[in-house]
Amino acid sequence: MKERLTDALYGLGWAAVKKLPEPLAVRLGQQIADVAWRRRGGGVLRLEANLARVLPGASAERLAQVSRAGMRSYMRYWMESFRLPVWSVERRRSSFAPEGLGHLEEALASGRGVVVALPHMGNYDLAGAWVTTRLGVPFTTVAERLKPETLYDRFVAYREGLGMEVLPHAGGSAFGTLARRLRAGGLVCLVADRDLSSSGIEVTFFGEATKMPAGPAMLAVQTGALLLPVTLWYDSSPVMKGRVHAPVEVPAEGTRAEKAAAMTQQVADIFAAGIAEHPQDWHMLQRLWLADLEPRPDGPDGPDGPPGAPDGPAGGARGKGAGTSESDRRDGA
């Protein structure tokens, strides 16, 4: 029953929200965000707990201010996603303005293959639609198989409609296919700031230990592809902003595992800098740091947490882990 209800709610979102006048959809998203923020459910409490690491020393008032803006940013993501299928091609082309685009263009022109790694910031579906329309470049990503299947199928169809190739995350098959796409000079996009699988790489993130997926760095090490971190954020305009960072180079020394670990730490550092600059646009409503992983039934991430939903590029439940290595348990991107 719960699965059918979840599928029905997302179906209603796509059917109804995309038909609303845009100003009304924007206001509706803000109102939903404000109601959720005032309820102080598990997702909001966890968001504030995560932001406390990003903003050390911030007062309770400051954290509340940023978390409210964060919930509005999160709902902007959803409202845009529900409406993206009916946006014109020109609208998709003009709704994202990334800095550092030369890094991506040069990487694509090299023919080596490109892995783009993103944190849970802004709207990576919109960024992906911009890549396929403005740059005319198709790309491949991964999505967790969710229940019910109809919900998974709905999200796959949505992303394929935006020009993405979506692979189901099942065993090691996704990793192998991604590697083949990269060796052919293709583009792979993976959300990569949370991984709770046994094969995640431990990194230091805002001064504490967490795990991030091995997949992006391991793909670069094994295929020779270029690894480009990308950060996204919103401002007061309708145009999302972003930054394509310089490639993370493969170290000259060390084993494959050591090289991947060093590269993943560099990606974590770049993500941290981008999140610290735009904390309200980091949509991390689940536990992230290893110190927080003990179950707390009556605390953040308890029964009031937000429902799961398929993620953007790299798929899975939004706000959950993102792994692409062969033994990963993918909870999402």
N, C-alpha and C positions, 0 to 999 in steps of 0.2 A: 504493500500500500504506500509506504513512504517513498519508494523508488518511483512509482507511478505519479505520485503527487509532485515530486521534484521535477520529473520530465514535463508534467503539465504546466508547472509554474514557468519553466524556461520557455516552453512553447508559447505560453501566453505573453511573456515578455517580448519575444520576437514578433508575434502577431500584432500586439497592441502598440508597443512603444515606437516601433518604426513608422506607425501611421500618425503619431502625434506631431503637431507643429513643433519645430525645434525648440523655441523658447519655453514651451510648456514641458517638453521632455527634460530640459535642463533643470527647470524648477522642481519637477517631480523627483528627479534624481537627488537634488539637494535636500528636499524634504524627507525622502526615505533615509538618506544618510544621517540627517539630524535626529530623526526618531531613533534609529539604531544606536547612535552615539549617546543619546539621553538614557536609553534603556540600560546601558552599562553591562551588556552581555559579555560572554566569554571572549568573543573576537575583539571587541573594543578594549577590554582589559589587557589582553595579550598584546595588542598593538601598542598600547601605552607602555607595557613592560619592555617591549622590544625597543621602543623609541628612547626609553631611559638609558639604554646602552649607547644609542646614537648621539644623544644629547646629555652627556654626563654633567651632573650638577644643575640640570634644569629644574625649576620649581614645578610643583604640582599643577599650578595654573598654566605654565608654559607647555607642559606635556599634554594637558587637556586641550589647549588651543591647537597644538599640532595634530593631535589625534582626531579632533573634529574636522580639521582641514583634510586629514588623511582619509576619513570616511567619505568626505565629499569627492576626493580624488578617486577613490575606489569606485564609487557609484558613477562617476563620470566615465570611468572605464566601461562599466556595464552598459550604460545608456548609449555610448558610442558603439559598442559591440552589437547591441541589438539593432542599431540603425545603419551600421556599415553596409549591409547587403543592398540597401536602397540608395546609397550615396552614388552620385555619378562618378565616372572615372576621373573627371577633372577635379571633383571635390576630394577624392582620395589623394590625388597628386599634390594638392595644395594644402593639405591638412597636417603636414609634418615638415619641420624645418631643422634638419640635423646639421650640427657643426662637424668638421673633420671628415666630410664626405669623401675627400680625396683619398683617405686611407682605404675606404671600401672600394672605390673605383680602381685604384692601383692594384689592390689585392685581386679583384676580379679579373683585371686585365693580365695578371701574371700567369693565369692558367693553372695555378697550383691547387686550387680549391680554397674555400674560405669557410671557417667556422665562426659564426657570430654568437657570442655568449652574452646574455642579458640577465639582469636581476629582475625581481618583481616590481618594476617601476613603470609608471605611465600606462600606455596601451600598446603592447607589442603586436597585437593583431593589426592595429592601424599602421604601425611601422612596417609590418609585413606587406600589407596592402599597398603601401607607398612604394616599396621595393619592386613589387610585381608590376605596378602601373607606371610609376615615374621612371624607374630604371629599366623596366622591361626584363627583369631577371627573375626566373622562377627559383624557388628554394624548397628544401626538404626539412621537415620537422617531425616530431614524434608525439603521439598522444596515448595516454593510458586508456585501456579498455575499461570503461565505466559501466555500472549497472544503473538503470536498465540499459540494454543495448540501444534502445531507441534514442536515449539521451546522447550516448556516444556517437551514434550515426548522425544525430542532429548537428553536433559540433564539428564532426569531420566534414559534413556537407557544407557547413558554413565556411570553414577555412579553405576547403577546396574551391569554393566559389570565389574566394579572394585570391586564388592563384597559387596556393600552397600545395605541395605534395605532403600528405600526412601519413606517417607510418604508425601502425600499432606497436606499442611497446610490449614485446612478447619474447622473453628469453634473450638470446643474443642476436636474433635476426635483425633487429633494428640497427644495432651497431655495425653489423656487416654491410647492410645496405647503405648506411650513411658513409662508411668508408669508401664504398664503390662510387658513390656520387662525388665525393671529394677527389678521388683519384682521376675522375673524368673532368675535373675542373669546376665542379658545381659549388653551390652555396648551401650551407646547413645552418639553421638557426636553432639555438637551444637556450632555454631559460635555466640559469645555472647558479642560483644563490642558496639553494637548500637541498640537502640530500641526507636522508637518514638510513640509507642502505648500508649493508656490510662492506661495500666497496667504495664508499665515499672517502674523499681525502680530507683529513683533518687540517684545518687552517686556523690562523688567528684572525678574528674579525671583530673590530672595535674592542680589541684588547682581551677577548675571550675565545675559547675554543669552540669551533663548530665544524660541521662537515659540509663540503661542497662536492658536486659530482666530479668524478674522474673523466667522464666522457669527453667534454670539449678539449681538454689538454691532451688526452690519450689519442683522440682522433688526429690532432695536429702532429703529435709525435710519430704516429704510425704511418700517416699518409703524406706528410710533408706539407699539409695545408697550413694556411695562415690563420692564426687565432686572433680575432678582433673583439675586445669587449665593447659593449655599447650601453650607455645609460640614457634614460628617458625621463622627462618631467613635463609638467604642465605649468603654464602661467595664466594670466587673466584673459588671454586671447583664445580664439577657437583653434589655434594652431599648436599642436604638440611640439615640444622642443626635444632635442637629443644631442648626443655627442658620440661620434665614432672615434674610439681611442686608437692609438698606434698599435701595431701588432705586438703581441707577446711572443718573444722569440723563444725557440727551443734551445735550452742550455747545451753547450758543447760537451760537457762532461756529465757522467752519471748513467745509471741504468734508465730504462724506460720509465719505471715507476718513480724514480728520483726526479727525472725531468718533468714528468707530469705533475708531481707534487709541487715543485718549484714554480711551475707555470700557473697552477691553480692558486697558489698564494698570491702571485702577482695579480691575477684576476680579482681575487678577494679584496686586495688593497685598492684596486681601481673602483670596484663596486662601492667600497666603503667611502671613498672620497666623493663619489657621485651622490650617494645616499645622504651623507652629511650635509651636502650642499642643498639638497631638496628632500628633506626627511618626510614631508607630507605626501610625497608621491611614491613612497616605498610601501607597497601593499602586503605587508607581512603580518597576517592576523593569526599565525600559528607559532608554536614553539620553534625556536631555531637553534639556540645555543645548547651545548651538551649539558650544561648545568641545569637546564630547565626541563629535561626530558623525563624526570620522574613523574608518573601520573598524579594529577591533582583533581579528583572528581569534582570538588566544589570550588575550584579556582579557575583562572584563565584557561581557555580551551576546554572548559567543561561543557555541559549540555547546551548552553546558550550560544556556543560558537556558530559561525556562519556555515551554511551547508556547502558541501563540496561542489565544484563545477569544473568542467574541463578547462584547461589552461590555454594560454596563447602558445606561440612557437615553443615547441618541446612538450606541449600538452600536459594532461594530468589535472589533478585538482588544484585550483588556483590557490597559491600560498603554500603548497606542499613541495616535497623534494623533487629534484631534477637529475636523474642519473641516466647515462646512456652506455655505461660499460656493460659487458656481457652478463655479469651476475647481479646487476642492480635490481632491487625491488623498487619500481617507480611508483611513488605515491603521487606524483604530479611534477609540475615543473617548478 
